[in-house]
Amino acid sequence: MSQPLGRDFDTALVAVMGELAGEVDALHASLIDERMALDQSDTKALETAGRAKGDLLDRIEKLEVERRQLSEAAGIDSLADPRWALTIERLRECRNLNEVNGRIVGQRMSHIRQALAVLSGEAPGGSTYGPNGVAKVKLRSATLAQV
């Protein structure tokens, strides 16, 4: 490979890595917005943050594919590049934020299931598991009040 071609690959790789860093920072902000929406039980803000998160993840995936292709074509390991270290750390932070947000959603779903069980006359925690390992919740119609 000639020197100018190598320089072109490096320039393209630096540009892609810069774009990736920007998108990862935007994802981080989106995850914080998602957390705030969860804390405030703001469904509209939660939808907006979720949509933004999905769009950002799509763009990050495309840029990551491009980064890998450029790295392979140049014969280098761009993940070992020190310019990439901050973005890798920010991705770890994003993963942690996303896991916490997921646990919050899971906890809220559990509370909703418990409330539905109480409303339906089931004993709390009385759901069983079916043959496929999925929790079975028996919901039955019952009159809660008459006027």
Wavefront OBJ file of the C-alpha trace (Angstrom):
o trace
v 0.000 0.000 0.000
v 1.422 3.393 -0.922
v 1.873 6.116 1.670
v -0.809 8.494 0.242
v -3.383 5.699 0.296
v -2.572 4.960 3.945
v -2.983 8.623 4.766
v -6.380 8.618 3.024
v -7.500 5.650 5.107
v -6.316 7.371 8.278
v -8.141 10.578 7.351
v -11.349 8.654 6.599
v -10.993 6.617 9.789
v -10.444 9.733 11.906
v -13.559 11.295 10.346
v -15.693 8.207 11.040
v -14.379 7.939 14.577
v -15.187 11.614 15.115
v -18.740 11.067 13.874
v -19.058 8.009 16.097
v -17.868 9.980 19.114
v -20.502 12.642 18.428
v -23.277 10.085 18.047
v -22.214 8.274 21.219
v -22.294 11.581 23.115
v -25.803 12.202 21.732
v -26.817 8.685 22.828
v -25.516 9.427 26.319
v -27.644 12.585 26.453
v -30.650 10.648 25.154
v -30.250 8.026 27.880
v -30.146 10.754 30.510
v -33.311 12.250 28.977
v -34.898 8.787 29.117
v -33.978 8.484 32.800
v -35.466 11.897 33.577
v -38.659 10.962 31.730
v -38.837 7.732 33.743
v -38.285 9.608 36.998
v -41.040 12.067 36.119
v -43.351 9.416 34.612
v -43.550 11.610 31.492
v -44.766 9.245 28.774
v -44.448 11.799 25.971
v -40.829 12.591 26.887
v -40.180 8.859 27.277
v -41.468 8.192 23.762
v -39.332 11.017 22.370
v -36.219 9.780 24.187
v -36.878 6.200 23.088
v -37.280 7.219 19.467
v -34.090 9.321 19.625
v -32.229 6.419 21.247
v -33.325 4.049 18.477
v -32.299 6.484 15.738
v -28.924 7.068 17.372
v -28.286 3.337 17.783
v -29.035 2.840 14.076
v -26.569 5.581 13.096
v -23.945 4.273 15.522
v -24.281 0.776 14.060
v -23.789 2.083 10.503
v -20.760 4.130 11.507
v -19.327 1.158 13.404
v -19.597 -0.998 10.279
v -17.815 1.725 8.330
v -15.097 1.980 11.020
v -14.498 -1.769 10.887
v -14.318 -1.767 7.093
v -11.811 1.095 7.050
v -9.746 -0.567 9.770
v -9.642 -3.852 7.861
v -8.807 -2.140 4.574
v -5.968 -0.206 6.231
v -4.807 -3.298 8.128
v -4.921 -1.575 11.507
v -6.692 -2.107 14.814
v -8.515 1.192 15.280
v -9.869 0.083 18.658
v -6.298 0.249 19.974
v -6.012 3.864 18.776
v -5.765 6.178 21.821
v -8.097 8.645 20.065
v -10.819 6.030 20.489
v -10.412 5.501 24.261
v -12.775 8.308 25.311
v -15.508 7.024 23.013
v -15.095 3.486 24.351
v -15.451 4.821 27.907
v -18.549 6.827 26.913
v -20.037 3.652 25.377
v -19.528 1.871 28.699
v -21.334 4.713 30.447
v -24.168 4.399 27.914
v -24.434 0.676 28.576
v -24.643 1.311 32.325
v -27.264 4.044 31.917
v -29.303 1.810 29.616
v -29.142 -1.082 32.105
v -30.329 1.151 34.950
v -33.165 2.502 32.791
v -34.113 -1.061 31.878
v -34.200 -2.093 35.535
v -36.462 0.863 36.325
v -38.838 -0.152 33.529
v -38.774 -3.773 34.736
v -39.540 -2.721 38.290
v -42.463 -0.589 37.151
v -43.821 -3.447 35.064
v -43.623 -5.682 38.120
v -45.603 -3.146 40.143
v -48.233 -2.975 37.423
v -48.497 -6.786 37.338
v -48.939 -6.842 41.107
v -51.636 -4.177 40.937
v -53.428 -6.118 38.194
v -53.223 -9.266 40.295
v -54.801 -7.485 43.242
v -57.527 -6.023 41.026
v -58.276 -9.391 39.475
v -58.495 -11.163 42.825
v -55.235 -13.060 42.456
v -52.961 -13.307 45.438
v -49.891 -11.098 44.940
v -47.070 -13.199 43.563
v -49.548 -15.956 42.770
v -48.678 -16.265 39.118
v -47.370 -19.613 37.926
v -45.163 -20.649 35.059
v -46.421 -22.461 32.018
v -44.630 -25.310 30.229
v -42.664 -22.805 28.122
v -41.275 -21.077 31.234
v -43.307 -17.907 30.769
v -45.255 -16.553 33.731
v -48.970 -17.197 33.446
v -51.192 -14.591 34.967
v -54.811 -15.584 35.251
v -56.902 -12.529 34.576
v -60.593 -12.880 35.114
v -63.370 -10.399 34.775
v -65.008 -9.412 37.998
v -67.251 -6.611 39.029
v -65.245 -4.215 41.147
v -68.146 -1.975 42.092
v -71.828 -1.434 41.325
v -73.683 1.828 41.309
l 1 2 3 4 5 6 7 8 9 10 11 12 13 14 15 16 17 18 19 20 21 22 23 24 25 26 27 28 29 30 31 32 33 34 35 36 37 38 39 40 41 42 43 44 45 46 47 48 49 50 51 52 53 54 55 56 57 58 59 60 61 62 63 64 65 66 67 68 69 70 71 72 73 74 75 76 77 78 79 80 81 82 83 84 85 86 87 88 89 90 91 92 93 94 95 96 97 98 99 100 101 102 103 104 105 106 107 108 109 110 111 112 113 114 115 116 117 118 119 120 121 122 123 124 125 126 127 128 129 130 131 132 133 134 135 136 137 138 139 140 141 142 143 144 145 146 147
